[in-house]
Amino acid sequence: MMNPQIKSSVFREGICYAFLFVVSVLFITICSTTTSPLMPPLGDGDSAIFQIIGKGWAEGALPYVDLWDCKGPLIFFINAAGYFLFGSRIGIWVIECLCLTVTAIFWFKMFHLKFERLPSLLWTFLSICFLGVAFNSNAVEEYCLPFLTISFFFILKWSHHQQETGQTTHPPFFAFVYGLSFAASFLTRLTNAIGICAVVFVITIFLIYSKEWKNLGWNALAFLGGVILLTGPFLIYFAVHGALDEMWYGTISYLMEYAGNSGIGITSSSITYYTLVLRLGICLILIVIGILQLIAKRSKVTGILWIVLGSVTLVYLMSINNWAHYAIIAVPYFVIGVIEWKDISFFHPNWKKRLLNCGFVILCVLSLAGGSIGLGRAYHNAGILINQNTSNQSTLAFEANLCTVIPNEEKDSFVAYNCPSELYLYMGVTPAYRFFTVQDWEMEQGPSLRKKMCDTFQNGNAKWILIPSNADAEIMQIIEDRYIMQCEKAMDSNKPALRLFRLDESK
């Protein structure tokens, strides 16, 4: 029979997990404006693209070959699973709730390494609030977060154990989890693995320095095993379907071009709370903690670990486009920062108490401000989706109205060029071509895409194409050579006219 004290502890732990589940569901329901059951059934931006490809995959279309985007297949698989299991975007919402619940539970476990249960629960709640700074519904980083969080939980456990015992080995199982995290990043956006790569590098150097060759070998095998376990099924699937090259291009090759064309994220017009706190503040906190640990000579390994992790992530976040959701991968650093801040014990007692209290107050304010920003963004996005008089809805309605001349039996032979991806969801149609949205932007970010794009529009047989008059000249020439314009109309004088073309089947 279970010991009453253990039984009571398990019960209290279960209550904490149930609370975190409720908070996670509430957060996703309020903030995930493109998948929440409270919102109209209309995606937005990247989320709409992922839903279109996921829904298509669930119905038999092959990602990259039939419907294309420059992300790894895991994000499409998650969206496909949501549509396959529930027949709508609600399935994606369910998966989002589960992902955040897992993340929150492991944040709680991380805090519980140094805090009592109730403070751990409070700090976990504040961490979820802090997530609101960068949260963007149905984003690739959101699905990497559970993998990254579990990895950082093990990294934190190892670093504390190494500090306390001076042990020079590293558990291979932890490396296996790091491999899963790396694979999840590879299968979404490889740069999401920047933190894990930094940590693995430091641990590898440490094991080499300690001459732990056998342990290093086992860790390398375990890491590789984690990578293979998650990536293997996807590689096999696309290889069997003869699309491995296309998957590799969309997952790695194109994104390397995209990264090369990314600009520095900080400009005079982009100094925001997100920029200052997530790109600078949280990474700098880790760097400062690492430096203080080196000064106090507590643990060189842990000090170097946090300095490298914070520095590498800071450089990455400062060198990419200014999209807030890229920094979701840095949210676990907030958790690490709180835990390590509490663990600092090398100051004069009076200074220590004042410093800790000041630091905790600042971190609480940051997290609550993050939550407010997240709620504000959700309210704004909800307004865009719900209010039928907004610019976004008016644009979609205008574009869809131009397409009312398309016969019902030909609506699945339609593609829009440089139009919002959510237009397909608005019209309830599947794109006829694999390149179905922001085509000019995609060619600008990755010049190698131009030939594929032109070949698609030159050789494809979509019967209807909607395209703005200011679209890429080469593409426009191809369409004018093969199609007959049915109508041309501008929404207002400040926007280019939209042209609807029908395939000239006599050619």
C-alpha positions in Angstrom: 0.0 0.0 0.0 1.3 3.5 -0.9 2.8 5.5 1.9 0.3 8.3 2.9 2.9 11.0 2.6 3.8 9.8 -0.9 0.1 9.5 -1.8 -0.5 13.1 -0.6 2.5 14.3 -2.6 1.4 12.6 -5.8 -2.1 14.0 -5.3 -0.8 17.6 -4.9 1.5 17.1 -7.9 -1.6 15.9 -9.9 -3.5 19.1 -8.8 -0.6 21.2 -10.0 -0.6 19.4 -13.4 -4.4 19.8 -13.7 -4.1 23.5 -13.0 -1.3 23.9 -15.6 -3.5 22.0 -18.1 -6.4 24.5 -17.5 -4.1 27.5 -17.8 -2.6 26.1 -21.0 -6.0 25.5 -22.6 -7.1 29.0 -21.6 -3.9 30.5 -23.0 -4.2 28.7 -26.3 -7.9 29.4 -26.6 -7.4 33.1 -26.1 -4.1 33.6 -27.9 -4.3 31.1 -30.8 -6.6 33.3 -32.9 -6.2 31.2 -36.1 -7.2 27.8 -34.5 -9.2 28.6 -31.4 -12.9 27.4 -31.4 -13.8 31.0 -30.3 -12.5 32.5 -33.5 -14.1 32.4 -37.0 -12.9 29.5 -39.2 -10.2 31.6 -41.0 -6.5 31.3 -40.8 -3.9 34.0 -41.1 -0.5 34.2 -42.7 1.8 31.2 -42.0 -1.0 29.5 -40.0 -3.2 29.5 -43.1 -0.4 28.1 -45.2 0.2 25.3 -42.7 -3.5 24.5 -42.5 -3.9 24.4 -46.3 -0.9 22.1 -46.7 -1.9 20.0 -43.7 -5.5 19.7 -44.9 -4.3 18.8 -48.3 -2.0 16.1 -46.9 -4.8 14.6 -44.9 -6.8 14.4 -48.2 -4.0 12.8 -50.2 -1.8 15.7 -51.5 1.9 15.4 -51.0 3.8 18.3 -49.3 6.5 20.0 -51.4 5.2 18.2 -54.5 1.5 19.2 -54.6 1.6 22.0 -52.0 4.8 23.8 -51.1 6.2 25.9 -48.3 9.7 26.5 -46.9 9.4 24.6 -43.6 10.1 21.1 -42.4 7.5 18.4 -42.7 6.7 18.1 -39.0 4.6 21.3 -39.1 2.6 20.0 -42.0 2.2 16.6 -40.3 0.8 18.3 -37.1 -1.7 20.2 -39.1 -2.6 17.1 -41.2 -3.1 15.1 -38.0 -5.4 17.8 -36.7 -7.6 17.8 -39.8 -7.4 14.0 -40.1 -8.6 13.4 -36.5 -11.1 16.1 -36.2 -11.9 17.2 -39.7 -11.1 20.9 -38.9 -8.6 23.3 -37.4 -10.0 22.4 -34.0 -7.7 19.3 -34.1 -4.7 21.7 -34.4 -6.1 23.6 -31.3 -6.2 20.3 -29.4 -2.5 19.6 -30.3 -1.5 23.1 -29.3 -3.1 22.7 -25.9 -1.3 19.4 -25.4 2.0 20.8 -26.4 1.8 23.8 -24.1 0.6 21.5 -21.2 3.7 19.3 -21.6 5.9 22.4 -21.8 4.3 23.9 -18.7 4.7 20.7 -16.7 8.4 20.6 -17.4 8.8 24.3 -16.6 7.2 23.4 -13.3 9.6 20.5 -12.8 12.5 22.9 -13.6 11.4 25.4 -11.0 10.8 22.6 -8.5 14.5 21.8 -8.6 15.1 24.9 -6.5 11.7 26.2 -5.3 8.9 24.7 -3.2 5.8 23.5 -5.0 3.6 26.6 -4.7 6.3 29.1 -5.8 7.1 26.7 -8.7 3.5 26.8 -9.7 3.4 30.6 -9.5 6.6 31.0 -11.6 5.3 28.5 -14.2 2.1 30.6 -14.5 4.3 33.7 -15.0 6.4 31.8 -17.6 3.2 31.1 -19.6 2.4 34.8 -19.3 5.9 35.6 -20.6 5.3 33.3 -23.6 2.7 35.9 -24.6 5.5 38.2 -25.7 6.4 36.0 -28.7 3.4 33.7 -29.1 2.0 33.3 -32.6 -0.7 30.7 -33.2 0.2 27.5 -35.0 3.9 28.6 -35.5 6.7 26.1 -35.9 8.5 27.2 -32.8 5.4 26.4 -30.7 5.7 22.7 -31.5 9.5 22.7 -30.8 9.0 24.2 -27.4 8.1 20.9 -25.6 11.2 19.2 -27.0 13.4 22.1 -26.1 11.9 22.5 -22.6 12.5 18.8 -21.8 16.0 19.1 -23.0 16.7 22.2 -20.9 15.2 20.4 -17.9 17.8 17.6 -18.3 20.6 20.2 -19.0 19.7 22.0 -15.8 19.7 18.7 -13.8 23.0 17.8 -15.2 24.6 21.2 -14.5 23.4 21.2 -10.9 24.6 17.7 -10.3 27.9 18.5 -11.9 28.3 21.6 -9.6 27.4 19.6 -6.5 29.5 16.5 -7.2 32.1 17.5 -9.7 31.1 14.5 -11.8 32.6 14.6 -15.3 30.3 12.2 -17.1 27.0 13.0 -18.9 24.0 10.7 -19.0 23.5 9.3 -22.6 19.7 9.3 -22.1 19.9 13.1 -21.8 21.8 13.2 -25.1 19.1 11.1 -26.7 16.5 13.8 -25.7 18.8 16.5 -27.2 18.8 14.4 -30.4 15.0 14.4 -30.4 15.0 18.2 -30.0 17.5 18.7 -32.8 15.3 16.5 -35.0 12.2 18.4 -34.2 14.0 21.6 -35.1 15.3 20.1 -38.4 11.7 19.0 -39.2 10.3 22.5 -38.7 13.0 25.2 -39.0 16.6 24.0 -38.4 17.6 27.3 -36.7 15.3 26.4 -33.8 18.1 24.1 -32.7 20.6 26.9 -32.2 20.4 26.6 -28.4 20.6 22.8 -28.3 23.6 22.9 -30.7 25.3 25.4 -28.4 24.7 23.2 -25.3 25.9 20.0 -27.1 29.0 21.8 -28.2 29.9 22.8 -24.6 29.2 19.4 -23.2 31.2 17.7 -26.0 34.2 20.0 -25.3 33.9 19.3 -21.5 33.9 15.5 -22.1 36.9 15.8 -24.4 38.7 18.0 -21.8 37.9 15.4 -19.1 39.1 12.6 -21.3 35.7 10.8 -20.9 36.1 9.1 -24.3 33.8 6.2 -23.6 31.0 8.4 -22.2 31.4 10.8 -25.2 31.0 7.9 -27.5 27.8 6.7 -25.8 26.4 10.2 -25.8 27.1 10.6 -29.5 25.3 7.4 -30.3 22.4 8.3 -28.1 22.1 11.8 -29.7 22.2 10.2 -33.2 19.6 7.7 -32.1 17.2 10.5 -31.0 17.8 12.2 -34.4 17.1 9.0 -36.4 14.0 8.1 -34.3 12.2 11.3 -35.2 13.5 12.1 -38.7 13.7 8.5 -40.0 9.9 8.0 -40.6 9.7 11.3 -42.5 12.8 10.6 -44.6 11.5 7.1 -45.5 8.0 8.4 -46.3 9.2 11.0 -48.8 11.8 8.7 -50.2 9.1 6.1 -50.9 7.1 8.8 -52.6 10.0 10.0 -54.7 10.0 13.4 -53.1 13.1 13.3 -50.8 14.9 15.9 -53.0 11.9 18.2 -52.8 11.6 17.8 -49.0 15.3 18.6 -48.6 15.0 21.7 -50.8 12.0 23.0 -48.8 13.5 22.1 -45.4 17.2 23.0 -45.8 18.4 24.4 -49.2 15.8 27.1 -49.7 16.0 28.1 -46.0 19.8 28.6 -46.3 19.1 31.1 -49.1 16.4 32.7 -46.9 18.7 33.0 -44.0 21.3 34.7 -46.2 18.7 37.3 -47.3 17.5 38.0 -43.7 18.3 41.4 -42.3 19.4 42.6 -38.9 16.3 42.5 -36.7 17.0 45.8 -34.9 16.2 49.0 -36.7 15.1 52.4 -35.5 11.5 51.4 -36.2 11.6 48.0 -34.5 12.7 48.8 -30.9 9.8 47.0 -29.2 9.3 45.3 -25.9 9.8 42.0 -27.7 13.1 43.2 -29.2 14.5 44.5 -25.9 13.4 41.7 -23.6 13.5 38.6 -25.7 16.3 39.4 -28.1 18.5 41.2 -25.6 17.2 40.9 -22.1 16.8 37.2 -21.6 19.9 36.2 -23.4 21.9 38.9 -21.5 20.6 37.5 -18.2 22.0 34.1 -19.0 25.3 35.7 -20.0 25.5 37.7 -16.8 24.7 34.7 -14.6 27.4 32.7 -16.4 29.9 35.4 -15.8 29.0 35.7 -12.1 29.4 31.9 -11.7 32.8 32.1 -13.3 33.8 35.0 -11.0 32.7 33.1 -7.9 34.5 30.0 -9.2 31.5 27.8 -8.5 31.4 25.9 -11.8 33.4 26.7 -14.9 31.3 24.3 -16.9 27.9 25.8 -15.9 29.2 29.4 -16.3 30.6 28.7 -19.8 27.4 26.8 -20.7 25.1 29.8 -19.9 27.5 32.3 -21.5 27.7 30.3 -24.8 24.0 29.5 -24.8 23.0 33.2 -24.3 25.6 34.6 -26.7 24.9 32.2 -29.6 21.1 32.7 -29.3 21.6 36.5 -29.0 23.6 36.6 -32.2 21.0 34.4 -34.0 18.0 36.5 -32.9 19.8 39.7 -33.8 20.6 38.6 -37.3 17.2 37.4 -38.5 14.0 39.2 -39.7 12.0 40.9 -37.0 9.3 38.3 -36.4 8.4 37.8 -32.7 7.7 34.1 -32.9 11.3 33.3 -33.8 12.2 34.1 -30.2 9.8 31.5 -28.7 12.8 29.2 -28.5 14.3 31.6 -26.0 11.4 31.6 -23.6 12.9 28.6 -21.6 15.8 30.9 -20.9 13.4 32.9 -18.7 12.9 29.8 -16.6 16.6 29.1 -16.4 17.3 32.7 -15.5 14.8 32.6 -12.6 16.2 29.3 -11.2 19.9 30.3 -11.6 19.2 33.7 -10.1 17.9 32.1 -7.0 20.8 29.8 -6.9 23.4 32.6 -6.7 24.9 32.4 -3.2 28.2 34.1 -3.4 27.2 37.6 -2.5 27.3 39.2 1.0 24.0 38.1 2.6 22.5 41.6 2.7 23.3 42.2 -0.9 22.2 38.8 -1.8 18.8 39.3 -0.4 18.3 42.7 -2.0 19.7 41.6 -5.3 17.4 38.5 -5.4 14.3 40.4 -4.4 15.1 43.1 -7.0 15.7 40.5 -9.7 12.6 38.6 -8.9 10.5 41.7 -9.0 11.9 42.6 -12.4 11.3 39.1 -13.8 7.7 39.2 -12.5 7.1 42.5 -14.1 8.5 41.3 -17.4 6.3 38.2 -17.4 3.1 40.0 -16.6 4.0 42.6 -19.2 4.5 39.8 -21.6 1.1 38.3 -20.7 -0.5 41.7 -21.3 1.1 42.0 -24.7 0.0 38.6 -25.6 -3.6 39.3 -24.6 -3.5 42.6 -26.4 -2.2 41.0 -29.6 -4.9 38.3 -29.3 -7.6 41.0 -28.9 -6.2 42.8 -31.9 -6.1 39.7 -34.1 -9.6 38.6 -32.9 -10.9 42.0 -34.0 -9.4 41.6 -37.4 -11.0 38.2 -37.8 -14.4 39.0 -36.3 -15.0 42.5 -37.6 -16.3 42.2 -41.1 -15.5 45.8 -41.9 -11.7 45.5 -41.3 -9.2 45.9 -44.1 -8.3 42.3 -44.0 -11.8 41.0 -44.3 -12.7 43.6 -46.9 -9.7 42.6 -49.0 -10.6 38.9 -48.9 -14.2 39.7 -49.7 -13.2 41.8 -52.7 -10.8 39.1 -54.0 -13.4 36.4 -53.5 -16.1 38.5 -55.2 -13.9 38.7 -58.3 -13.8 34.9 -58.4 -17.6 34.4 -58.3 -17.5 34.0 -62.1 -15.6 30.8 -61.7 -18.0 27.8 -62.1 -18.3 25.5 -59.1 -16.8 22.6 -60.9 -13.7 24.6 -61.8 -13.0 26.1 -58.4 -10.3 23.5 -57.5 -8.5 24.5 -60.7 -7.8 28.0 -59.3 -4.6 29.6 -57.9 -4.0 33.1 -56.6 -0.7 34.9 -57.1 0.6 37.3 -54.4 -2.8 37.1 -52.6 -3.3 36.3 -48.9 -3.0 32.6 -48.2 -6.2 32.7 -46.2 -8.1 33.5 -49.4 -8.3 29.7 -50.1 -9.8 29.1 -46.7 -12.2 32.0 -47.2 -13.3 30.5 -50.5 -13.2 26.9 -49.3 -10.9 25.7 -52.2 -7.6 23.9 -52.6 -4.8 25.6 -54.6 -4.3 24.1 -58.1 -0.5 24.8 -57.9 2.0 23.9 -55.3 3.3 27.5 -55.2 0.1 29.2 -54.1 0.9 32.3 -52.0 3.4 35.2 -51.6 5.1 34.0 -54.8 7.1 37.1 -55.5 8.4 37.3 -51.9 9.4 33.7 -52.0 11.4 34.2 -55.1 13.1 37.3 -53.6 14.1 35.3 -50.5 15.4 32.3 -52.5 16.4 33.0 -56.1 16.8 29.3 -56.8 13.0 29.1 -56.6 12.4 31.3 -59.7 12.9 28.5 -62.2 10.6 26.1 -60.3 8.0 28.8 -60.1 8.2 29.8 -63.7 8.1 26.1 -64.8 5.0 25.6 -62.7 3.1 28.5 -64.3 4.4 27.7 -67.8 3.5 24.0 -67.8 0.6 23.9 -65.3 -3.0 23.7 -66.4 -4.9 25.7 -63.7 -7.9 27.1 -65.5 -8.2 30.2 -63.4 -5.5 32.6 -62.0 -6.0 35.7 -59.9 -3.0 38.0 -60.0 -2.3 41.7 -59.2 -1.1 44.0 -62.0 2.3 44.7 -60.3 3.3 41.0 -60.1 6.7 39.7 -61.3 7.1 40.6 -65.0 8.3 37.2 -66.1 5.3 35.4 -64.5 2.9 38.0 -65.8 4.2 37.5 -69.3 3.7 33.7 -69.0 0.1 34.2 -67.9 -0.7 36.7 -70.6 0.7 34.3 -73.2 -1.4 31.4 -72.0 -4.6 33.0 -70.5 -7.4 35.3 -71.4 -8.2 38.1 -68.9 -11.8 37.9 -67.8 -11.9 41.0 -65.6 -9.6 43.7 -64.0 -10.6 45.8 -61.0 -8.8 47.7 -58.2 -10.1 47.7 -54.6 -9.1 51.4 -54.4 -6.7 53.9 -56.0 -3.9 53.0 -53.6 -3.8 49.3 -54.5 -2.8 47.6 -57.8 -5.6 46.2 -59.9 -6.4 42.5 -59.6 -6.7 40.6 -62.8 -8.6 37.3 -63.2 -7.4 35.1 -66.1 -8.9 32.0 -67.6 -6.8 29.4 -69.4 -6.9 29.7 -73.2 -7.6 26.1 -74.1 -7.3 26.7 -77.8 -3.5 27.1 -77.5 
